[in-house]
Every structure is written in structure tokens, then in C-alpha cells.
């Protein structure tokens, strides 16, 4: 019985240590190198979007990409450009609650015809965090489309977009 108890305790410790290291690996970076997409040098509009740091139109974000005026039945998109090599990309996507249906946002390598890196669906009034591997891409094209069922978008925001790489975990 004593030997069985020791074995159970040892196995429990091993399982616990495995769970802790898995959490540490998934827990993200403790230190990163980042490139915030804050200027026109790092962002090129494709249709209906602009990079800005005007917090009054960014739903509280410090910088981001948004539609400068209300849109309906239109594309929304542009290219975010990295100067250097980064492993990942992250941002927060918000669409206003006046939009009548969820919107799908696609992130593609290089341009609108590139390989799909990530796709997310955002419901009206919702904010969705986006975080994905870039696959070495130095240009990420983001796009969405306002269709007839969406009505008018007062505000679409890609908040605080940035390329980043982990320095230490």
C-alpha cells in the first residue's frame, strides 16, 4: 500500500509538472520585439480604410485602422507592412452594433490573392482578438466586405495592429 501511494504521488507530480510546462509554453512571451502599424508608411489602403491615432474614432484604441466615413455595400481593407522579420501578428477587431450581421475578416499573405493566414468572424458590437503566425510574411492584407444584409457601418476598427516576435518566454 505504501509503495502504491508513493507511485500515485510521483505520477501526480509528473502530470502536474507537464501541465505547468504546457501552460508556460502556451502562456506567450515575457518579452517581445514589436512593430506597431501606426503610420501611412506601414499601411496601404486598398478600399475604405485609413490608419490613424485619433482615439475618438478608434473605440478607445491608441492607434488603428478604421473607416473614415460610414460605409455600406463596400470593401474594407488594406496592407500592413513589416520592416524586418516578425513571427506573429496581433490586433483587435471591432464592428459597431449598427451593422446588421456578422462580418468575416481575412488576413492574407502579401495581397488580396495571397495565402489565407487567418480568418475571423465578428458579430455586431463585438471585439475579437486576433493573434497568428505570419509564416514569414512581410505584408499582410486584411479584408472584409459590407454586403446588402449588413446595412451601414459607422465604425469598423482594427485596433492596435502590430507585428511581433518573442524574445524570451
Secondary structure, 3 states (H helix, E strand, C coil): CHHHHHHHHHHHHHHHHHHHHHHHHHCCCCEEEEEECCCCCCEEEEECCEEECCHHHCCCCCCEEECCCCEECCEEEEEEECCCCCCEEEEEEEECCCCCCCEEEEEEECCCCCCEEEEEEECCCCEEEEEEECCCCCEEEEEEECCHHHCEECCEEEEEEEEEEEEEC
